[in-house]
Amino acid sequence: MKQTVRRSKMAAPGAQVSPDEPGDAENGRGGSGGYFDHSLRLPSGEIFRNLANAKRFAIDIGGSLTKLAYYATVQHKVARVHSSKHSKAECLYEISEQQEESTRLHFVRFENAFVEACLDFVKGHLGGPDAPTLIKATGGGAHKYKELIEKKLGLRVDKEDELECLIKGCNFLLRNIPHEAFSYCKRSTPRFRFQNTHPDIFPYLLVSVGSGVSVIKVESEESYERIGGSSIGGGTFWGLGALLTHTKNFDDLLALAAAGQHTPVDMLVRDIYGGNYGVGGLSGGIIASSFGKGATAQDGFEAEDMAKSLLHMISNNVGQLASLYAKLHSLHTVYFGGFFIREHPATMHSISFGINYWSKGEVQALFLRHEGYLGAIGAFLKGAKEDEPDQYSWGENYAGSSGLMSTSPELFPVARSRSGTFDMLEMDRLARLVPLPLLRDPQDYVPDSHDLAQDLPACHYWLSCFADSLPGVARRAVASQSQSPDAARRGELFRKKFGEKLQILRQQPCAFGSLTVRSLLDTREHCQNEFHFPDPYCKVKQQENEAALRCYQAVVRGLDSLSWRERQLGLVRGLLAGNVFDWGAKAVTDVLESDPEFGFEEAKQQLQERPWLVDDYDVWLKRLQGSPHHCALIFVDNSGADIVLGVLPFVRELLSHGTEVILAANSGPALNDVTSGELSILTARVAEMDPRICSALSNDQLVVVQSGSSSPCLDLSRLDEALVTEVENRKVDLLLIEGMGRAVHTNLRATFLCDILKVAVLKNAWLAQRLGGQLYSVVFKYEPS
Amino acid sequence: MQPEPGPSSPCSRASLPNGVCHCLGQRLQGTMGCEPAEGDDTPVTELVDGEVGAPSQPDRPHIARKQDSLRKNRPAFPWFGLDIGGTLVKLAYFEPKDITAEEEEEEVESLRSIRHYLTSNVAYGSTGVRDVHLEMRDLCLSGRLGTLHCIRFPTADMPRFLAMGRDKRFSSLHTALCATGGGAYKFEQDFRQMADLKLRKLDELDCLIRGLLYIESVGFNGAAECYYFADASDPECCHKEPCNLSDPYPLLLVNIGSGVSILAVYSPDNYKRVTGTSLGGGTFLGLCCLLTGCDSFEEALRLAEHGDSTRVDKLVRDIYGGDYDRFGLPGSTVASSFGHMMCKERRSEIRPEDLARATLITITNNIGSIARMCALNETGCGTSSRMRQGSSPLLREPPDGGWGWMVVAACFVLMVCTRAVTRCEAR
């Protein structure tokens, strides 16, 4: 029998593995179970970060991969603003950088071969008083490695049921991580289609394809049932594959399969019929009998072809069983997890094909970006009940997460050489975030206007745009901390880190879910925070705010001198002119950096004349002539002229009609967007100059609330609970979303249950052109409820 | 060359007649002899099921009349049915035993030669086999009394079969050969060009059902054709029981050939192909050949008889040390087929017998599991499916080592737990 076995080049550059040892037992790669090759090098500061502050541990040891989870506090700098003691001083407010503690969940995935080395590393970096005494463990290997873990870490091992952990982890991810689930279609662009996060995730079918297959019906957090399974799973692929091809490890088998053809091995319908089986409705290409040519093959088969046939056989069978179970229990959502899938395209394709074929399209196969971590997350949650993780919302930290297919050497040579076979996921604890009750269609709400992965020119443009602006962004970040001796070094690290993320996204646009302008902006913010640049624009914002405050009274006086009708247009033009001052737009930063005199009046000159690109002004004016709104919710954008000279006069007019106003500003800094802290100070300062603002603030007609976001864009399905309470209590009937990030990149197509104004100036020529306009075109979109 | 299962084992006994079913089905539907010349639209006469012996039939004159008319319309000999599958060709041949001297006299030389060749041998060439234990005797078909012979040979030998047909001047009998299976389509041209034979093609699933119903109605040499394994989960007590198909509908028919087709049959003419799986007999044979170096179905089964699959498969107890109580899985349940083969030492110690055994169990368990799901899906949670014993299939204990029940009413594999098949076969 001829058996060609190609050794694939899969040895991890960052973490060298010894050749197959005798006794490689259950390891995915050739390394040995109890033996460690000391050539493992952990890139410092990138893997097992933040161990000194680790509070709780959990570990999930599978047949080939180990997932370590820990919960740690993160010290990071935040910029805080304080109202200046002397109100007449030049300084509007003082900025101080403070250490603040937040909470982060770290997950690291590595091969079982490195368990011992990793445990040693962890032990060596554990911190002091808060260090845990217990570790939650799950997975098939928990039993096998129990003693080793206890010996190495000195922690008591507390085992948790595997399937329970899997389900808990799955629920947690589905609820907290946007774009966690996706469908895979080999023939579409992009191949990944991410699902919206729904508050309602049940019921669903979870098919865990580990060594064997378990099919679990999950109806709620507490109620689930293992309704079936199959013994033909990943272990069968691995075991049979090793027997047939003499290829010892799982990833090598997958690589073989990727290079093979199944047709020489399988008996197809056309091998029996000579073509299609018309009466039975089977096309000739359908596999009639897996390995059906095995008996008549004179010379055996190529190893690649057998691996491919095996992969098809097993994934098709899994897909068929899943569709049968889904049908029997009337479920349409089926998530697949387990090491067999491991983000492998051919496996996902084959399972999707199987499900689609057998359910006639009624059931969709969904995969999870972080399926490898389900067990570890579940085990962690079991041990962290007193921290009440369910009481919070969590967000993926893009800076510290590897992204989809991070360990695929073909896709990510860069990432791989950096971190070897290690894959990471980090989640930050956020305030409890809830959807805006004003959304007309909360189930189908998608914040982002554009999925860049579906639009290659757009994808290319924005990735280049972010790459081009990176040196300038890094420079400004460093400049914002001129007093710090290591700012330049950190700036360089930030530049490198974000540059790598862009590189990854170029090769795999779906690495972190749907690729959008929002995800790019957020990734950049996360990377900046990572290197302690919490607020690179704090000084710029301070100066702009001060300058704008000096003009406030003149602007208001000017507006007050106009007739009602003229004033309404003036207010809107002011809102628009203010919105030009955006440090997130390269066209604007170029102007602002070269022309220090560029001010509010100059900005007005830049604006497009009416009719605007989107011009609902007349409808808006007509609405204003009617009865005033009861309460307006305004999502504000930039600092300086935007908020002080654009938004506040507009607010002032609303207040004068008796309308209540909620100003929603970012909780944390992003670009030069005004934060709720800054906004509180600004409104207080304006109140000193303006009795109308003053009385509104004192009688609660005007409030400033934090949005819960630290992004230049806006996801209305994840807002601070306190803001939503205000919205509900005050019966908001007018929503104003301002700025390109919040009203164009996101929410442009969102519909609401109340009157909505979306106002933005297009400060990006490419985007303006896409929308049919040009630089400084105006979007003034008004939609009555 | 991998002929069908050998005559010795109950397991093979259970699966072989599938092919016979096909052949019979198409025989009954079509005709063997005197196919009108091309372009002629004369309706084709059909063979009619007769009564075997029928000594107790009171209505003699009626039968006589009927047989009279049959004689006029029945096709000329030879009566053949051919089922050309992916792996095996199954040939059903009706040998008339009531030939009169006069008839023998008239019989053309080529016809006589075929009859003698087929009936006087049990092996043809190196790969053709007549399964003597399967022949149906004293069968009355279209008014003739005779024996139905079951002959098989590998599909790979089709060229040799065609050459024989040419040498024995089959075409001189003006016969359109009734054929079913995929090969009826694939080899149609070859039949025409190499042997000057025209095929009358019939759908294999139609034939399958007709064949099943026919054998069931006439019985198998006085015994019930269908059977199941009672006490399947107890190796000591497991035994075959006849099964009555007098009121069979709805019926789930699992046809395990190279691949597997699963049909829901509501009446003789009303059925649908519910699903199928590519993990079938061809997979068992193909994998066994690749894994053990064996080269026939018989050899693969013989190996499987003496193997121990727990050396190959990872059981629940291998992972959990015992039962997996949280989800009610006994320790003896197979958790991962071939799961132990992930380990290099275990691979180096494994015997071909163990591999063959594990392959058989993997394939049969999977078919059982899929069939059970189909039964549940098709017939409202299995209540009217062909379950024997027990009230609800969902409440039943899974057989040792199986993940679920096999609720199967195939033509010969009836309501059996898949493990039981292998167990009985191993006895």
Interface residues (C-beta under 8 A of the other chain):
Chain A: M1 D20 P22 G23 D24 A25 E26 G63 G140 H143 D161 L163 E164 G210 S211 G212 S214 R226 G228 G229 S230 S231 I232 G233 G234 G235 T236 W238 G239 L240 A242 L243 L244 K248 V265 D266 M267 V269 D271 I272 Y273 G274 G275 Y277 V279 G280 G281 L282 I287 A288 S289 S290 F291 G292 K293 G294 A295 T296 A297 G300 F301 M306 M313 N316 N317 Q320 L321 L324 Y325 K327 L328 W358
Chain B: Q2 G85 G86 T87 P154 A156 G181 G182 G183 Y185 K186 F187 E188 D203 E204 L205 G257 S258 G259 S261 R273 T275 G276 T277 S278 L279 G280 G281 G282 T283 L285 G286 L287 C288 C289 L290 L291 G293 D295 V312 D313 K314 I319 G321 R326 F327 G328 L329 T333 V334 A335 S336 S337 F338 G339 H340 M341 M342 C343 K344 E345 R347 I350 L355 T362 N365 N366 S369 I370 M373 C374 L376 N377 W403 G404
